[in-house]
Amino acid sequence: MRKILLVAIVGLLPLFLFATYTFINPVGPTLVPIASMLENPELASGEAEYEIHLWRSVDEAISMIVTGRAEISLLPVTVGAQLAASGVDIRLAAVAMWNGFFVVSRAEEINSIHDLVNKDIYTLQAPGQTGDAILRGLAEGAGYTMGKDIRTVYVAGPEAVQLLAAGRAEVIMVPEPFASLAVFRVDGARKHLPVEVMWKQLTGSKMDIPTSGLFVSADLDERVVDDFLTLYEKSMELSLKNTDETAALVSEKMGDFPIPVLKQAIASTGYVFKRAPVIKEEVTYYLDTLRKLDPEIVGTLEYENFFAE
């Protein structure tokens, strides 16, 4: 009788307790919030288990999401919005990183979009990431044509810094810690036009820019979503309290990235965790503003099913 009762109780337990879910995160500054998870794997275990996979290109991340090999993903908010608009059934569950993009050059002062006319801007990965989306919106709003008046070249973060150092790139637009690395390694290089300043020039209003978001598969059990977000927030809190250990771990994952530069970049980047219900209004405003300037940036995104609530 006891055995039958035990079997019955086990049968009532939610299946998600016994499952392992895959979380994908890019190699770069977004490693900072999960440093404690990477250092202490038990922090990636809550009501369920989570396997962390580090991606190195947007194409790799998209492939894993589309094929169902990743249930939880950290992506540029604009890229996640584009995927959702194209029919990929994902939801924005939280924003974990704000601002942190800079234009870097060793040329003259760069104070506005007008200073970038007739220049090649070397920036990250592929069209649609945060800096690229705002640059495009700012250019179109000022009456310039991207690809003609202002040109973008997509490269990896380390490559952008190398090109600037070699004199083959005049201007790069990169997130931290690559912006600080460029200033550290390239004589005369300085940061210009933080992305939040670009936004103010674009809209006339001040706003922190939602750079990186946690996206979840639409059919993922809400208890799993809540469980993972709780673990992620705890990891971020611990990682930011222990910046020496965090910088050392992130440096290793990024191929011995200079630790002093990482520590400086951590201090100048907005690592603030906010769940979807709290930031729904500002993210909607952010994406709507970009879409009005250039419909291709976000596409036909329906907000009704975009936020995990």
C-alpha positions, 0 to 999 in steps of 0.5 A: 500500500505504501509503495502504491501511495509513493508511486502515486505521489511521484506521478503527481510531481511536475515533469519539469523537476526532472528535466534539463533545459539549455540556456545559451549566452554569448561570449562577451560582456554578458558573461558577467551576470552568469560568472557565479553560475559558471564558477559554481554549477550548483547555482544553475540548479533550482527546481530544474537543471540548466545547461549553459552553452556559450555562443560565438555568433548570432547565426549559431544562437538563432540556429539553436533557438529555431531547432529547439536546442535552446529553451532560454537565450540571452540575445540583443533585444532587437535581435530577439524582436526580429526573430519574434516578428519573423515567426519564431515563437519566443518571449522576452522574459527580462532585460539584464543589461542596459547601455554599454555601447560606444563609438570609439575613434582616435580621430577628431571628436565625434559628437553626432551622426553628422560626424560619421558621414562618409565613414565606415563604421566597424561594428559587431556580428550582424545587422540588428544588434543594439548599436547598429539598430540605433545607428540606423534609426539615427541616420535615417532620422537625419536624412542619411542613407545607410550603405551610402552616406554611412556604411557599416562593416560587421566584424567580431569585437576583438577584430574591430579593436585590432582593425582600429589599432592597425589603422585599417578602421577609423571608427568602431562601434562596440559594447563594453568591454571592447570599447575599454579595450580599444582605449587601453590598447590603441594610442589616442583612442577615445570613447564617443557617443554612448548609445544612450546619448545617441538615443537622446539625439534621436528622440529628444528624450533620455532613456536607458537602452535595453541592450540584452534580454533573456528570451524563452520558448513560448511553450516553456512552463512558466514555473521553469521561467520563474525558476531560471530568472530567480537563479539568474538574478541571484548569480548576477548579484553575486557576480557583481559583488565579487568583481575580482573573481568575476573579471578573472573568470570572464577573462579566461572565457574570453581568451585571457582578456585583460582583467583591469579592462574588464573591471573598468568595463563592469563599472561602466555597464548597466547590469540591472535585472528587470523582469518583463512586466516591469519593463514592458512599457519602455521596451515597447516604446524603444522598439516602436521608435526604431520601427517608425524610423526604419520598419526593417529594424523590428518588422511586424512585431505583435507586442501582445505575445512578445512579453513573458508575463 
